[in-house]
Amino acid sequence: MRVFIVLGHTAALTPDFTLNDLPGSAGRLDILCRCVTAAFCLSHGIRRQINVYLVLQDRITIRLDGRYLRHLNPDERSTGALLQKALQKIQQAAPDLPDELRSTPGIFVSRRGLAQLLAQLRRQVEQIIWLHEGGRDLRSAELDQSSAFVLSDHRDFSPEEETLLGEFARLSLGPQILHADHCITVVHNELDRREP
Ligand SMILES: C[S@@+](CC[C@H](N)C(=O)[O-])C[C@H]1O[C@@H](n2cnc3c(N)ncnc32)[C@H](O)[C@@H]1O
């Protein structure tokens, strides 16, 4: 299972935004929507063995599980609508609910932040990798197909996030700073080529 964790530092925590304005009123949710597309969408299909975690302001986590995902299209607006439904679901839940709630097929939402997520993934994947432009070259790194990759959105990693991620391998995808969704495409390509 490949896993991508995208940190949305400004993403909306409530569903009261318009799908016509994902970059503005939804707090750059457009970036997270493009990451979802890059993680799952092939030219003629969906990658199934993928989990994407969108961590919104370190307070709400939306998980998309490729094995069960339905209604995912490659446009940002319809992905934004699925994320909006997940935010509606968690808004209606008790404030101290510790568990994930199912929103739509393959989409789950919980009140969790990065620290809890990393603690869980440590038990579920072989490797956790921090994608950072200042890291060492991914091409020469040993990569397990069961890996989780952590990326930021348009903002730098916060000092708290850097502390949490400091224990994991920090890998770079090359000399240029890329958009987060493009990083996901590059990682997929590298792992696809290495798949036995
Ligand atoms: C748009 S970049 C962040 C931009 C950066 N914070 C800045 O303002 O200069 C989004 C994320 O993609 C990942 N990323 C971008 N370029 C990368 C590279 N060359 N190697 C590894 N990760 C990269 C990092 O996780 C980064 O935080």
The ligand as an ORCA input file, in Angstrom:
! r2SCAN-3c Opt
* xyz 0 1
  C       5.052     23.700     -3.357
  S       6.164     22.774     -2.366
  C       6.355     23.840     -0.976
  C       6.956     25.125     -1.315
  C       7.903     25.682     -0.285
  N       7.412     25.578      1.042
  C       8.229     27.107     -0.612
  O       7.375     27.990     -0.387
  O       9.299     27.308     -1.144
  C       5.127     21.530     -1.713
  C       5.800     20.346     -1.091
  O       6.223     19.465     -2.092
  C       7.373     18.774     -1.677
  N       8.463     19.111     -2.601
  C       8.514     20.099     -3.508
  N       9.637     20.025     -4.235
  C      10.317     18.955     -3.765
  C      11.562     18.354     -4.098
  N      12.344     18.832     -5.049
  N      11.935     17.258     -3.413
  C      11.142     16.737     -2.444
  N       9.968     17.262     -2.088
  C       9.549     18.371     -2.732
  C       7.681     19.223     -0.260
  O       7.044     18.366      0.649
  C       7.036     20.598     -0.269
  O       6.739     21.027      1.028
*
